């Protein structure tokens, strides 16, 4: 056996008494902390960070994107979820794309002629991010919107210095960005990726986006959904053959509702009630709750085998049953029921891999062919005798996440997404439109097939954990389809194994959301060999500081009411930052 060096980076855990923020980019975290210190609450700080994100990393999340926000209000004990998912335009249809073949790799559900569902005017969903942030602020914020948005406006109009993450991202996306003169002028100075070393690095200035943010700060989201910007988007779509209209923009409203929840190891875990990674994460936690997890070692072969088998079973249900329940029958109550969790737990083989797609078959096809269990049996609502087949979301991983806890212990966990798309933006508006249609199955007959005004099934899953009615943790991650498996492990690390947030988010991990089981190279070789001997098709990978990486990029805040302290942990491989005061 060859011996090799292994990369084991970490960051210091931040501990503070009054307020805490985490963000994937340092200037966004700094903006959030500044808002807290100015007297803003957790929602104000989260909205400030979110608008900074669309300036600092629109290759991860744009103002034309989508997302989810969990909010807990300490004074009332109320917890709400804001669903600002995108929607298919009202002129969309299940047969709007020509499918030319099966999916390729882990990124496509099916090959579409001209890649029309993933790029270009027919790929665009109704933007949700701007409306989502403004709705959160209007309902629950404290400071004026202009004050909350000032940091983002400054970063857009005056520019920000490129860091290594921007340089690496633009280097990877160079050919795509270079095809678009508008994007290239901002993101490829001197026709090259922006320089981040030696310091000072190149500055990225986005004047149009800055002007848009100024108008939103003064007049609210109507600027984008009903005003001149909406007209410009409508005109651009008609000129380029798209189907998104001004009527779609005017009709869009985020949904505010109570979250979904399940018990886990003496805690209650809550997620936004929307077609996302939430159902899969909650179902996995409920399934694992049927076992005495504390009897395992967190990096042992026995524990990792149990995790992998649980992930495989819940992903089987994800591929077969999930979609937008406004448009298709989905056994929500059955999937999250105690009886169903016990039934599935009884099928888990603790010695041998039972559910593993072969290397020559896409995992969704494999799962669709094997109805290993039927949650409709446990659901009080009438539904199909067997599962409604579904597709799963695109796995690109272009997403960002933030957490905030303030001095009153109001809390926010928010994930939002939507990368800018070459050539798909009305120039001079500052709006980058997002190819959310790629998250639908482009064939009819599936729970996640396209329908007018339908929400796509995607992977984001901001989480909040409660004990005795109070939030004790906020957690989430970018990372596409890998968000779900990583989130479950981070929560178990904290809630079962007693890890502090920084230790929990950097601990070695596995991912079973695709054909292979990805195993972190930091996991000991004997453990890897044991997993292989149990029938898992293991692929050992090393995490690295690329724009996306091999696993999701989690962050978390822990609230310790006994000591009065907040503890935060963030991804160690990228510029993510926690700040407290």
C-alpha positions in Angstrom: 0.0 0.0 0.0 1.4 3.4 -1.1 1.7 6.0 1.6 0.8 9.5 0.7 0.5 13.0 2.2 -3.1 14.1 3.0 -4.4 17.6 3.1 -6.0 18.4 6.5 -6.8 22.2 6.5 -8.9 23.8 9.2 -10.0 27.2 10.5 -10.3 28.5 14.0 -13.8 28.3 15.5 -15.2 31.7 16.2 -16.9 32.2 19.6 -18.8 35.3 20.5 -21.5 36.4 23.0 -23.7 38.8 21.1 -24.1 38.1 17.4 -22.7 35.8 14.7 -22.7 35.6 10.9 -21.3 33.1 8.4 -21.0 33.7 4.6 -19.1 32.2 1.8 -17.3 35.5 1.0 -15.6 37.6 3.6 -17.0 41.0 2.5 -20.5 39.6 2.8 -19.9 38.4 6.3 -18.4 41.8 7.2 -21.6 43.5 5.9 -23.8 41.2 8.0 -21.8 41.9 11.1 -21.9 45.6 10.4 -25.7 45.5 10.2 -25.9 43.7 13.5 -23.7 46.2 15.2 -25.8 49.0 13.8 -28.8 47.7 15.6 -30.2 45.4 12.9 -31.7 42.1 13.7 -30.8 38.7 12.2 -33.2 39.2 9.2 -31.6 42.6 8.4 -28.1 41.0 8.5 -29.2 38.0 6.4 -30.7 40.2 3.7 -27.6 42.4 3.7 -25.4 39.3 3.2 -27.7 37.9 0.6 -27.6 41.1 -1.6 -23.8 41.2 -1.1 -23.7 37.6 -2.4 -25.3 38.4 -5.7 -22.6 41.1 -6.2 -19.6 39.1 -4.9 -20.4 35.7 -6.4 -23.1 35.8 -9.1 -21.4 32.7 -10.5 -22.9 31.0 -7.4 -26.1 33.0 -6.8 -27.6 35.9 -8.7 -30.4 38.3 -8.1 -32.4 36.4 -10.8 -32.0 33.1 -8.9 -33.9 31.4 -6.2 -33.6 30.0 -2.7 -35.1 29.4 0.8 -34.8 31.1 4.1 -35.7 29.8 7.6 -36.4 32.5 10.2 -36.9 32.2 13.9 -38.3 35.1 15.9 -37.3 34.9 19.6 -39.9 37.3 20.9 -42.8 35.3 19.6 -41.2 31.8 19.4 -42.4 31.7 15.7 -40.5 29.9 13.0 -41.3 30.5 9.3 -39.9 29.4 6.0 -39.7 31.7 3.0 -39.8 29.8 -0.2 -38.5 31.9 -3.1 -38.0 29.0 -5.4 -38.1 29.8 -9.1 -41.2 28.8 -11.2 -41.6 27.6 -14.7 -43.1 30.4 -16.9 -46.8 30.1 -17.5 -46.2 29.2 -21.1 -44.0 26.3 -20.2 -45.0 22.7 -21.1 -43.9 19.1 -20.4 -43.0 18.7 -24.1 -41.2 22.0 -24.7 -37.8 20.4 -25.2 -36.7 17.7 -27.7 -35.1 14.9 -25.7 -32.3 13.3 -27.7 -30.9 10.7 -25.3 -30.3 9.6 -21.8 -28.5 11.8 -19.3 -24.7 12.1 -19.3 -22.8 11.9 -16.1 -24.3 13.4 -13.0 -25.3 16.7 -14.4 -28.1 15.9 -16.9 -31.4 14.1 -16.4 -31.7 13.7 -20.1 -29.9 15.1 -23.1 -31.9 17.9 -24.7 -31.4 19.2 -28.2 -29.2 22.3 -28.1 -28.9 22.0 -24.4 -32.0 24.3 -24.4 -33.1 23.5 -20.9 -29.7 24.5 -19.4 -28.7 27.6 -21.5 -30.4 30.2 -23.5 -33.8 31.9 -23.4 -35.9 28.8 -23.0 -34.0 27.7 -19.9 -35.1 30.6 -17.7 -37.3 30.3 -14.6 -39.1 33.2 -12.9 -36.6 35.0 -10.7 -37.2 34.6 -7.0 -34.2 35.9 -5.1 -34.9 39.7 -5.1 -38.6 39.1 -4.1 -37.5 36.6 -1.4 -35.0 38.9 0.3 -37.4 41.9 0.1 -40.3 39.8 1.5 -38.1 38.7 4.5 -37.1 42.3 5.2 -40.6 43.7 4.8 -42.1 41.1 7.2 -39.4 40.7 9.8 -36.6 43.3 9.3 -36.0 46.3 11.6 -33.7 48.7 9.8 -34.6 50.6 6.6 -34.0 48.6 3.4 -31.7 51.3 2.0 -29.4 50.9 5.1 -29.5 47.1 4.8 -28.6 47.2 1.1 -25.9 49.9 1.3 -23.0 47.4 1.6 -24.1 45.5 -1.6 -24.6 48.8 -3.5 -21.1 49.9 -2.5 -19.5 46.6 -3.6 -21.2 46.7 -6.9 -20.6 50.4 -7.8 -17.2 50.8 -6.3 -16.0 47.3 -6.9 -14.3 44.6 -4.8 -10.9 43.0 -5.0 -10.8 39.6 -6.6 -9.7 36.8 -4.3 -8.3 33.3 -5.2 -11.9 31.9 -5.4 -12.9 34.5 -8.1 -9.6 33.8 -10.0 -10.1 30.1 -10.0 -13.8 30.4 -10.9 -13.1 32.7 -13.8 -10.3 30.5 -15.0 -12.5 27.5 -15.1 -15.4 29.5 -16.8 -13.1 31.4 -19.1 -14.3 30.1 -22.4 -18.0 30.6 -21.4 -17.5 34.1 -20.0 -15.4 35.2 -23.0 -18.2 34.4 -25.4 -20.3 37.1 -23.6 -18.8 40.6 -24.1 -21.0 42.1 -21.4 -19.8 39.6 -18.7 -16.3 39.6 -20.0 -15.9 43.4 -19.5 -16.5 42.9 -15.8 -15.1 39.5 -15.0 -12.2 39.1 -17.4 -10.1 42.3 -17.1 -7.4 42.4 -19.8 -9.1 39.4 -21.4 -7.9 37.1 -18.6 -9.1 35.8 -15.3 -8.9 38.6 -12.7 -5.6 38.6 -10.8 -5.7 38.0 -7.1 -2.0 37.7 -6.4 0.1 39.7 -5.8 -2.0 42.1 -3.9 -3.9 44.3 -4.6 -5.9 42.1 -7.0 -8.0 43.3 -9.9 -11.2 45.1 -9.0 -14.6 43.8 -10.2 -17.0 46.6 -10.8 -20.7 46.1 -11.8 -22.3 49.5 -12.4 -25.6 48.2 -13.9 -26.1 45.9 -10.9 -25.3 48.7 -8.5 -27.9 51.0 -10.1 -30.5 48.2 -10.0 -29.8 47.6 -6.3 -30.1 51.3 -5.6 -33.5 51.4 -7.2 -34.6 48.3 -5.2 -33.4 49.8 -2.0 -35.5 53.0 -2.6 -38.6 51.5 -4.2 -38.7 47.8 -3.4 -38.8 44.7 -5.6 -41.5 46.2 -7.8 -38.5 47.8 -9.7 -37.6 44.3 -11.0 -41.0 42.7 -11.2 -43.3 45.5 -12.5 -41.2 48.4 -13.7 -38.8 49.2 -16.5 -36.6 46.2 -15.7 -39.5 43.9 -16.1 -40.3 45.5 -19.4 -36.7 45.0 -20.5 -36.7 41.4 -19.5 -40.0 40.9 -21.4 -38.6 42.6 -24.5 -35.4 40.6 -24.4 -37.3 37.3 -24.1 -39.6 38.1 -27.1 -36.6 39.2 -29.2 -34.7 36.0 -28.4 -37.5 33.4 -28.5 -38.0 32.9 -24.7 -41.3 32.4 -22.9 -40.8 34.3 -19.7 -43.1 37.4 -19.7 -43.8 40.5 -17.8 -47.0 38.8 -16.6 -44.9 36.0 -15.0 -42.8 38.6 -13.2 -45.8 40.5 -11.9 -47.5 37.4 -10.7 -44.5 36.1 -8.7 -44.8 36.0 -4.9 -42.6 34.1 -2.4 -44.5 31.7 -0.1 -44.3 32.2 3.7 -45.3 29.1 5.6 -44.6 26.9 8.6 -41.6 24.6 8.1 -41.5 20.8 7.9 -39.9 19.0 10.9 -38.8 15.7 12.2 -37.4 14.5 15.6 -33.8 13.6 15.7 -31.8 12.4 18.7 -33.8 14.5 21.2 -33.9 17.6 19.0 -36.4 18.8 16.4 -35.0 19.6 12.9 -36.9 22.0 10.7 -36.6 22.8 7.0 -38.6 25.0 4.5 -41.7 23.2 3.2 -40.8 23.2 -0.5 -39.6 20.7 -3.2 -36.0 20.8 -2.4 -33.4 18.8 -0.4 -35.5 19.3 2.7 -37.7 16.2 2.4 -34.7 13.9 1.6 -32.7 15.3 4.5 -35.6 15.1 7.0 -36.4 11.6 5.8 -32.8 10.5 6.2 -32.6 11.9 9.7 -35.9 10.2 10.7 -34.6 6.9 9.3 -31.3 7.2 11.2 -33.2 8.1 14.3 -34.4 4.4 14.4 -30.8 3.4 15.4 -28.7 4.1 18.4 -26.2 6.3 16.6 -24.3 7.1 19.8 -23.1 3.5 20.0 -21.1 4.1 16.8 -17.8 5.9 16.3 -18.3 8.8 13.8 -15.6 7.6 11.4 -16.0 3.9 11.8 -16.8 1.5 8.9 -20.0 0.4 10.7 -21.3 4.0 11.0 -20.3 5.1 7.5 -21.9 1.9 6.1 -25.2 2.7 7.9 -25.1 6.3 6.6 -24.5 5.1 3.0 -27.3 2.6 3.1 -29.7 5.2 4.6 -28.7 7.7 1.9 -29.2 5.1 -0.8 -32.7 4.3 0.4 -33.9 7.9 0.8 -32.4 8.9 -2.6 -34.4 6.0 -4.1 -37.5 7.7 -2.7 -36.3 11.1 -3.9 -35.8 9.9 -7.5 -39.2 8.1 -7.5 -41.6 10.3 -5.6 -40.6 13.9 -5.3 -41.7 16.9 -7.2 -43.8 20.0 -6.7 -46.8 18.8 -4.7 -48.9 21.7 -6.0 -48.8 20.0 -9.4 -48.2 16.3 -8.7 -49.1 13.8 -6.0 -46.3 13.5 -3.5 -46.6 11.3 -0.3 -45.3 14.0 2.1 -46.8 12.6 5.2 -45.9 9.1 4.3 -42.3 9.8 3.7 -41.9 11.6 7.0 -44.0 9.2 9.1 -42.6 7.3 12.1 -44.2 4.1 10.8 -42.5 4.4 7.4 -39.1 5.2 9.0 -39.4 2.0 11.1 -40.3 0.0 8.0 -37.4 1.2 6.0 -35.0 0.8 8.9 -36.0 -2.8 9.1 -34.7 -3.2 5.5 -31.3 -1.9 6.1 -28.6 -4.5 6.1 -25.9 -3.5 8.6 -23.3 -5.9 7.1 -23.8 -5.6 3.3 -24.6 -3.0 0.7 -28.1 -3.6 -0.5 -28.9 -0.6 -2.7 -26.1 0.3 -5.1 -26.6 1.3 -8.8 -24.2 -0.5 -11.2 -21.5 1.5 -13.0 -23.1 1.2 -16.4 -26.5 2.6 -15.3 -27.6 6.0 -14.2 -28.7 5.9 -10.5 -32.1 7.4 -11.2 -32.9 4.7 -13.8 -31.7 2.0 -11.3 -33.9 3.4 -8.5 -37.0 3.8 -10.8 -36.8 0.1 -11.7 -36.7 -1.0 -8.0 -39.7 0.0 -5.9 -38.1 -1.1 -2.6 -40.9 0.5 -0.5 -44.1 2.4 -0.9 -44.6 5.5 1.3 -48.2 5.9 -0.1 -49.1 3.0 2.2 -48.3 5.3 5.1 -49.9 8.5 3.7 -53.5 9.4 4.6 -53.9 11.2 1.3 -55.0 9.1 -1.7 -52.2 8.6 -4.2 -50.8 6.2 -6.8 -50.4 2.6 -5.8 -46.8 2.9 -6.8 -44.5 5.9 -6.8 -44.7 8.8 -9.2 -41.4 8.7 -11.1 -39.3 11.8 -10.8 -36.0 13.3 -11.9 -33.4 14.9 -9.7 -32.0 18.3 -9.8 -28.9 19.5 -11.7 -25.7 18.8 -9.7 -23.6 21.8 -10.7 -23.2 23.0 -7.1 -23.3 26.8 -8.0 -25.0 27.9 -4.7 -24.2 29.9 -1.5 -25.3 29.7 2.1 -25.5 32.1 5.1 -26.3 31.8 8.8 -27.1 34.6 11.3 -27.9 34.7 15.0 -28.4 38.1 16.8 -28.2 39.3 20.4 -31.8 38.5 21.0 -31.3 35.0 19.5 -33.4 35.6 16.4 -31.9 33.3 13.8 -31.7 32.8 10.1 -30.5 30.0 7.8 -30.6 30.8 4.1 -29.4 29.0 0.9 -29.8 30.7 -2.5 -28.5 29.8 -5.9 -28.5 30.6 -9.7 -25.4 31.1 -11.7 -25.2 33.8 -14.4 -25.7 32.3 -17.9 -23.7 33.5 -20.8 -25.7 35.7 -23.1 -28.9 35.5 -20.9 -29.3 39.0 -19.4 -30.9 42.1 -20.8 -27.9 44.4 -21.0 -27.7 47.5 -18.7 -30.4 46.1 -16.3 -28.0 44.4 -13.9 -30.2 41.2 -14.0 -28.5 37.9 -14.7 -31.3 35.4 -15.5 -31.0 31.8 -14.3 -31.4 28.5 -16.1 -33.7 26.9 -13.5 -35.5 24.8 -16.1 -32.6 22.4 -16.0 -33.8 21.2 -12.6 -37.0 19.7 -14.1 -37.2 16.3 -15.8 -37.5 17.3 -19.5 -39.8 14.3 -20.2 -43.6 14.2 -19.4 -45.1 11.7 -16.9 -42.8 12.4 -14.0 -43.5 14.1 -10.6 -40.8 16.5 -11.6 -41.8 17.0 -15.2 -42.4 20.6 -16.5 -45.7 22.3 -16.0 -46.8 26.0 -16.1 -46.0 27.8 -12.9 -44.4 24.7 -11.3 -41.5 24.8 -8.9 -38.5 22.7 -9.9 -37.1 20.1 -7.5 -33.7 21.2 -6.4 -31.2 20.3 -3.7 -30.9 23.3 -1.3 -31.6 22.6 2.4 -31.2 25.4 5.0 -31.7 23.8 8.4 -32.5 24.9 11.9 -32.3 22.7 15.0 -34.5 23.2 18.1 -34.6 22.0 21.6 -37.2 23.1 24.2 -38.7 25.4 21.6 -35.5 27.4 21.0 -33.1 27.2 18.1 -29.7 25.7 19.0 -28.2 25.4 15.5 -28.4 26.9 12.0 -26.8 24.9 9.2 -26.6 24.7 5.4 -24.3 24.3 2.5 -23.8 24.9 -1.2 -22.9 21.8 -3.3 -25.7 20.7 -5.6 -26.9 17.2 -5.1 -24.2 16.6 -2.4 -25.8 19.2 0.0 -28.1 16.6 1.4 -25.6 13.9 2.5 -23.2 16.4 3.9 -25.9 18.2 5.8 -27.0 15.0 7.6 -23.4 14.2 8.6 -22.8 17.7 9.9 -26.0 17.6 12.0 -25.1 14.1 13.4 -21.6 15.3 14.2 -23.0 18.1 16.4 -26.2 16.5 17.8 -25.0 12.9 18.3 -21.2 13.1 18.6 -21.0 16.4 20.4 -18.7 18.1 18.0 -18.4 21.9 18.0 -19.4 23.5 14.6 -15.9 23.9 13.2 -15.0 20.3 13.9 -18.3 19.2 12.6 -18.1 20.9 9.2 -14.5 19.9 8.5 -14.8 16.3 9.6 -14.1 13.6 6.9 -17.2 12.8 5.0 -18.8 10.5 2.4 -21.4 11.1 -0.3 -23.7 8.4 -1.8 -25.9 10.6 -4.1 -24.4 9.3 -7.3 -23.1 6.2 -9.0 -20.1 5.8 -6.7 -19.8 6.3 -3.0 -17.3 9.2 -2.7 -15.1 8.7 0.3 -12.9 11.5 1.7 -9.2 10.7 1.4 -8.8 11.6 5.1 -10.8 8.5 6.1 -8.4 5.7 7.2 -7.5 3.1 4.7 -8.8 0.1 6.8 -12.2 1.8 6.9 -12.2 2.3 3.2 -11.3 -1.3 2.6 -14.1 -2.4 4.9 -16.6 -0.4 3.0 -15.4 -1.9 -0.3 -15.7 -5.4 1.2 -19.3 -4.7 2.1 -20.1 -4.1 -1.6 -19.8 -0.4 -1.8 -18.3 0.9 -5.1 -16.0 3.4 -3.4 -14.2 6.3 -5.1 -11.6 7.9 -2.9 -11.4 11.7 -3.5 -9.5 14.6 -1.9 -11.2 17.8 -1.1 -9.5 20.8 -2.6 -9.9 24.6 -2.8 -11.6 24.7 -6.1 -14.8 26.7 -6.8 -17.0 23.7 -6.2 -15.1 20.7 -4.9 -15.9 17.0 -4.4 -18.3 17.5 -1.5 -20.8 20.2 -0.3 -19.3 23.2 1.6 -21.1 23.5 4.9 -21.3 26.1 7.6 -23.0 26.2 11.0 -23.7 28.3 14.1 -24.4 26.7 17.5 -26.3 28.6 20.2 -25.2 27.7 23.8 -27.8 29.1 26.1 -26.0 28.0 29.3 -22.8 29.9 28.5 -24.5 32.6 26.4 -22.0 32.0 23.7 -22.4 31.5 19.9 -20.0 29.1 18.1 -19.5 29.1 14.4 -17.8 26.8 11.9 -17.2 27.3 8.1 -15.7 25.5 5.1 -11.9 25.3 5.4 -11.1 25.0 1.7 -12.7 28.3 0.4 -12.9 31.9 1.6 -15.9 31.2 3.8 -15.9 33.3 7.0 -17.5 33.5 10.4 -17.6 36.8 12.2 -19.0 37.5 15.7 -19.0 40.3 18.3 
